[in-house]
Amino acid sequence: MDKNRTEGAKNQVKGTAKEVAGKVTGNTGKEVEGKVQKGVGKAQSAVGKSRDEARTHR
C-alpha cells in the first residue's frame, strides 16, 4: 500500500475531528480548517490509490 493512502486516511480522520470540534465549540475557523484537511486527505488517498493501481498493472 502506498504511503499516500495511509497519510491521506490519517488526514481525513484528523480533519473530521477538527470539523466536529469546530461545530461543537462554534469555532468556524477550526471547522473550515477541518474541512480543508479532510479534502487534502481525500486527494492524497486518491494519489496513493492511483500509484497502487499503476504498480499492479506493470
Backbone as XML, in Angstrom:
<?xml version="1.0"?>
<chain id="A" units="angstrom">
  <residue number="1" name="MET">
    <atom name="N" x="0.854" y="-1.178" z="0.000"/>
    <atom name="CA" x="0.000" y="0.000" z="0.000"/>
    <atom name="C" x="0.898" y="1.238" z="0.000"/>
  </residue>
  <residue number="2" name="ASP">
    <atom name="N" x="0.529" y="2.177" z="-0.819"/>
    <atom name="CA" x="1.288" y="3.414" z="-0.949"/>
    <atom name="C" x="1.145" y="4.264" z="0.311"/>
  </residue>
  <residue number="3" name="LYS">
    <atom name="N" x="2.236" y="4.928" z="0.667"/>
    <atom name="CA" x="2.253" y="5.773" z="1.869"/>
    <atom name="C" x="1.204" y="6.887" z="1.782"/>
  </residue>
  <residue number="4" name="ASN">
    <atom name="N" x="0.943" y="7.379" z="0.593"/>
    <atom name="CA" x="-0.048" y="8.444" z="0.430"/>
    <atom name="C" x="-1.447" y="7.990" z="0.856"/>
  </residue>
  <residue number="5" name="ARG">
    <atom name="N" x="-1.740" y="6.732" z="0.663"/>
    <atom name="CA" x="-3.067" y="6.237" z="1.072"/>
    <atom name="C" x="-3.213" y="6.286" z="2.587"/>
  </residue>
  <residue number="6" name="THR">
    <atom name="N" x="-2.191" y="5.850" z="3.301"/>
    <atom name="CA" x="-2.278" y="5.853" z="4.762"/>
    <atom name="C" x="-2.241" y="7.274" z="5.323"/>
  </residue>
  <residue number="7" name="GLU">
    <atom name="N" x="-1.390" y="8.112" z="4.764"/>
    <atom name="CA" x="-1.321" y="9.504" z="5.212"/>
    <atom name="C" x="-2.625" y="10.238" z="4.887"/>
  </residue>
  <residue number="8" name="GLY">
    <atom name="N" x="-3.195" y="9.923" z="3.743"/>
    <atom name="CA" x="-4.462" y="10.532" z="3.352"/>
    <atom name="C" x="-5.582" y="10.151" z="4.306"/>
  </residue>
  <residue number="9" name="ALA">
    <atom name="N" x="-5.609" y="8.887" z="4.680"/>
    <atom name="CA" x="-6.631" y="8.430" z="5.632"/>
    <atom name="C" x="-6.446" y="9.125" z="6.976"/>
  </residue>
  <residue number="10" name="LYS">
    <atom name="N" x="-5.201" y="9.276" z="7.380"/>
    <atom name="CA" x="-4.914" y="9.953" z="8.644"/>
    <atom name="C" x="-5.372" y="11.411" z="8.592"/>
  </residue>
  <residue number="11" name="ASN">
    <atom name="N" x="-5.115" y="12.074" z="7.482"/>
    <atom name="CA" x="-5.554" y="13.470" z="7.333"/>
    <atom name="C" x="-7.077" y="13.581" z="7.326"/>
  </residue>
  <residue number="12" name="GLN">
    <atom name="N" x="-7.748" y="12.617" z="6.733"/>
    <atom name="CA" x="-9.215" y="12.643" z="6.727"/>
    <atom name="C" x="-9.770" y="12.519" z="8.147"/>
  </residue>
  <residue number="13" name="VAL">
    <atom name="N" x="-9.182" y="11.637" z="8.936"/>
    <atom name="CA" x="-9.645" y="11.455" z="10.317"/>
    <atom name="C" x="-9.381" y="12.709" z="11.139"/>
  </residue>
  <residue number="14" name="LYS">
    <atom name="N" x="-8.184" y="13.263" z="11.002"/>
    <atom name="CA" x="-7.852" y="14.491" z="11.739"/>
    <atom name="C" x="-8.767" y="15.638" z="11.309"/>
  </residue>
  <residue number="15" name="GLY">
    <atom name="N" x="-9.018" y="15.731" z="10.017"/>
    <atom name="CA" x="-9.885" y="16.788" z="9.505"/>
    <atom name="C" x="-11.301" y="16.668" z="10.030"/>
  </residue>
  <residue number="16" name="THR">
    <atom name="N" x="-11.799" y="15.451" z="10.070"/>
    <atom name="CA" x="-13.147" y="15.227" z="10.593"/>
    <atom name="C" x="-13.216" y="15.620" z="12.066"/>
  </residue>
  <residue number="17" name="ALA">
    <atom name="N" x="-12.190" y="15.267" z="12.827"/>
    <atom name="CA" x="-12.161" y="15.619" z="14.249"/>
    <atom name="C" x="-12.156" y="17.132" z="14.438"/>
  </residue>
  <residue number="18" name="LYS">
    <atom name="N" x="-11.347" y="17.831" z="13.647"/>
    <atom name="CA" x="-11.293" y="19.292" z="13.743"/>
    <atom name="C" x="-12.631" y="19.910" z="13.352"/>
  </residue>
  <residue number="19" name="GLU">
    <atom name="N" x="-13.230" y="19.363" z="12.299"/>
    <atom name="CA" x="-14.511" y="19.887" z="11.835"/>
    <atom name="C" x="-15.583" y="19.743" z="12.915"/>
  </residue>
  <residue number="20" name="VAL">
    <atom name="N" x="-15.654" y="18.582" z="13.536"/>
    <atom name="CA" x="-16.636" y="18.340" z="14.591"/>
    <atom name="C" x="-16.353" y="19.236" z="15.795"/>
  </residue>
  <residue number="21" name="ALA">
    <atom name="N" x="-15.091" y="19.337" z="16.166"/>
    <atom name="CA" x="-14.727" y="20.195" z="17.300"/>
    <atom name="C" x="-15.119" y="21.640" z="17.023"/>
  </residue>
  <residue number="22" name="GLY">
    <atom name="N" x="-14.906" y="22.076" z="15.797"/>
    <atom name="CA" x="-15.282" y="23.435" z="15.420"/>
    <atom name="C" x="-16.780" y="23.660" z="15.493"/>
  </residue>
  <residue number="23" name="LYS">
    <atom name="N" x="-17.552" y="22.671" z="15.045"/>
    <atom name="CA" x="-19.013" y="22.784" z="15.097"/>
    <atom name="C" x="-19.499" y="22.829" z="16.541"/>
  </residue>
  <residue number="24" name="VAL">
    <atom name="N" x="-18.949" y="21.957" z="17.378"/>
    <atom name="CA" x="-19.383" y="21.860" z="18.772"/>
    <atom name="C" x="-19.067" y="23.143" z="19.539"/>
  </residue>
  <residue number="25" name="THR">
    <atom name="N" x="-17.884" y="23.697" z="19.296"/>
    <atom name="CA" x="-17.462" y="24.888" z="20.035"/>
    <atom name="C" x="-17.889" y="26.187" z="19.373"/>
  </residue>
  <residue number="26" name="GLY">
    <atom name="N" x="-18.422" y="26.092" z="18.155"/>
    <atom name="CA" x="-18.817" y="27.309" z="17.443"/>
    <atom name="C" x="-17.637" y="28.042" z="16.820"/>
  </residue>
  <residue number="27" name="ASN">
    <atom name="N" x="-16.508" y="27.346" z="16.698"/>
    <atom name="CA" x="-15.301" y="27.921" z="16.121"/>
    <atom name="C" x="-15.302" y="27.661" z="14.614"/>
  </residue>
  <residue number="28" name="THR">
    <atom name="N" x="-15.773" y="28.638" z="13.850"/>
    <atom name="CA" x="-15.896" y="28.482" z="12.401"/>
    <atom name="C" x="-14.539" y="28.249" z="11.742"/>
  </residue>
  <residue number="29" name="GLY">
    <atom name="N" x="-13.513" y="28.908" z="12.239"/>
    <atom name="CA" x="-12.171" y="28.741" z="11.674"/>
    <atom name="C" x="-11.681" y="27.312" z="11.783"/>
  </residue>
  <residue number="30" name="LYS">
    <atom name="N" x="-11.884" y="26.708" z="12.935"/>
    <atom name="CA" x="-11.469" y="25.322" z="13.157"/>
    <atom name="C" x="-12.299" y="24.376" z="12.282"/>
  </residue>
  <residue number="31" name="GLU">
    <atom name="N" x="-13.575" y="24.691" z="12.128"/>
    <atom name="CA" x="-14.445" y="23.870" z="11.285"/>
    <atom name="C" x="-13.971" y="23.898" z="9.829"/>
  </residue>
  <residue number="32" name="VAL">
    <atom name="N" x="-13.656" y="25.076" z="9.336"/>
    <atom name="CA" x="-13.173" y="25.216" z="7.956"/>
    <atom name="C" x="-11.818" y="24.529" z="7.800"/>
  </residue>
  <residue number="33" name="GLU">
    <atom name="N" x="-10.951" y="24.701" z="8.791"/>
    <atom name="CA" x="-9.635" y="24.053" z="8.757"/>
    <atom name="C" x="-9.799" y="22.534" z="8.658"/>
  </residue>
  <residue number="34" name="GLY">
    <atom name="N" x="-10.762" y="21.992" z="9.392"/>
    <atom name="CA" x="-11.028" y="20.559" z="9.343"/>
    <atom name="C" x="-11.522" y="20.116" z="7.978"/>
  </residue>
  <residue number="35" name="LYS">
    <atom name="N" x="-12.412" y="20.904" z="7.383"/>
    <atom name="CA" x="-12.922" y="20.566" z="6.049"/>
    <atom name="C" x="-11.804" y="20.568" z="5.020"/>
  </residue>
  <residue number="36" name="VAL">
    <atom name="N" x="-10.905" y="21.544" z="5.124"/>
    <atom name="CA" x="-9.774" y="21.624" z="4.190"/>
    <atom name="C" x="-8.862" y="20.415" z="4.369"/>
  </residue>
  <residue number="37" name="GLN">
    <atom name="N" x="-8.539" y="20.090" z="5.622"/>
    <atom name="CA" x="-7.649" y="18.957" z="5.882"/>
    <atom name="C" x="-8.284" y="17.656" z="5.405"/>
  </residue>
  <residue number="38" name="LYS">
    <atom name="N" x="-9.586" y="17.538" z="5.569"/>
    <atom name="CA" x="-10.290" y="16.346" z="5.102"/>
    <atom name="C" x="-10.202" y="16.247" z="3.579"/>
  </residue>
  <residue number="39" name="GLY">
    <atom name="N" x="-10.348" y="17.375" z="2.891"/>
    <atom name="CA" x="-10.227" y="17.391" z="1.432"/>
    <atom name="C" x="-8.838" y="17.027" z="0.957"/>
  </residue>
  <residue number="40" name="VAL">
    <atom name="N" x="-7.830" y="17.533" z="1.673"/>
    <atom name="CA" x="-6.442" y="17.190" z="1.347"/>
    <atom name="C" x="-6.231" y="15.692" z="1.525"/>
  </residue>
  <residue number="41" name="GLY">
    <atom name="N" x="-6.783" y="15.153" z="2.581"/>
    <atom name="CA" x="-6.653" y="13.719" z="2.828"/>
    <atom name="C" x="-7.293" y="12.880" z="1.741"/>
  </residue>
  <residue number="42" name="LYS">
    <atom name="N" x="-8.454" y="13.305" z="1.263"/>
    <atom name="CA" x="-9.126" y="12.568" z="0.178"/>
    <atom name="C" x="-8.288" y="12.593" z="-1.092"/>
  </residue>
  <residue number="43" name="ALA">
    <atom name="N" x="-7.725" y="13.753" z="-1.402"/>
    <atom name="CA" x="-6.886" y="13.868" z="-2.603"/>
    <atom name="C" x="-5.635" y="13.009" z="-2.457"/>
  </residue>
  <residue number="44" name="GLN">
    <atom name="N" x="-5.029" y="13.052" z="-1.283"/>
    <atom name="CA" x="-3.821" y="12.275" z="-1.035"/>
    <atom name="C" x="-4.113" y="10.776" z="-1.139"/>
  </residue>
  <residue number="45" name="SER">
    <atom name="N" x="-5.238" y="10.359" z="-0.632"/>
    <atom name="CA" x="-5.621" y="8.948" z="-0.739"/>
    <atom name="C" x="-5.829" y="8.539" z="-2.200"/>
  </residue>
  <residue number="46" name="ALA">
    <atom name="N" x="-6.409" y="9.435" z="-2.977"/>
    <atom name="CA" x="-6.628" y="9.149" z="-4.397"/>
    <atom name="C" x="-5.300" y="8.983" z="-5.132"/>
  </residue>
  <residue number="47" name="VAL">
    <atom name="N" x="-4.327" y="9.821" z="-4.788"/>
    <atom name="CA" x="-2.996" y="9.704" z="-5.396"/>
    <atom name="C" x="-2.388" y="8.354" z="-5.033"/>
  </residue>
  <residue number="48" name="GLY">
    <atom name="N" x="-2.488" y="7.974" z="-3.781"/>
    <atom name="CA" x="-1.953" y="6.691" z="-3.344"/>
    <atom name="C" x="-2.630" y="5.521" z="-4.026"/>
  </residue>
  <residue number="49" name="LYS">
    <atom name="N" x="-3.938" y="5.622" z="-4.182"/>
    <atom name="CA" x="-4.679" y="4.557" z="-4.857"/>
    <atom name="C" x="-4.229" y="4.426" z="-6.312"/>
  </residue>
  <residue number="50" name="SER">
    <atom name="N" x="-4.033" y="5.552" z="-6.972"/>
    <atom name="CA" x="-3.578" y="5.537" z="-8.362"/>
    <atom name="C" x="-2.194" y="4.917" z="-8.473"/>
  </residue>
  <residue number="51" name="ARG">
    <atom name="N" x="-1.332" y="5.258" z="-7.537"/>
    <atom name="CA" x="0.011" y="4.676" z="-7.566"/>
    <atom name="C" x="-0.023" y="3.175" z="-7.335"/>
  </residue>
  <residue number="52" name="ASP">
    <atom name="N" x="-0.875" y="2.743" z="-6.418"/>
    <atom name="CA" x="-1.009" y="1.299" z="-6.168"/>
    <atom name="C" x="-1.505" y="0.593" z="-7.424"/>
  </residue>
  <residue number="53" name="GLU">
    <atom name="N" x="-2.501" y="1.173" z="-8.078"/>
    <atom name="CA" x="-3.029" y="0.562" z="-9.303"/>
    <atom name="C" x="-1.981" y="0.524" z="-10.403"/>
  </residue>
  <residue number="54" name="ALA">
    <atom name="N" x="-1.178" y="1.584" z="-10.502"/>
    <atom name="CA" x="-0.134" y="1.626" z="-11.520"/>
    <atom name="C" x="0.900" y="0.521" z="-11.267"/>
  </residue>
  <residue number="55" name="ARG">
    <atom name="N" x="1.200" y="0.260" z="-10.013"/>
    <atom name="CA" x="2.174" y="-0.789" z="-9.679"/>
    <atom name="C" x="1.651" y="-2.165" z="-10.029"/>
  </residue>
  <residue number="56" name="THR">
    <atom name="N" x="0.366" y="-2.397" z="-9.854"/>
    <atom name="CA" x="-0.185" y="-3.726" z="-10.102"/>
    <atom name="C" x="-0.357" y="-3.996" z="-11.595"/>
  </residue>
  <residue number="57" name="HIS">
    <atom name="N" x="-0.390" y="-2.949" z="-12.417"/>
    <atom name="CA" x="-0.598" y="-3.129" z="-13.858"/>
    <atom name="C" x="0.710" y="-3.124" z="-14.643"/>
  </residue>
  <residue number="58" name="ARG">
    <atom name="N" x="1.809" y="-3.217" z="-13.972"/>
    <atom name="CA" x="3.116" y="-3.250" z="-14.677"/>
    <atom name="C" x="3.358" y="-4.585" z="-15.280"/>
  </residue>
</chain>
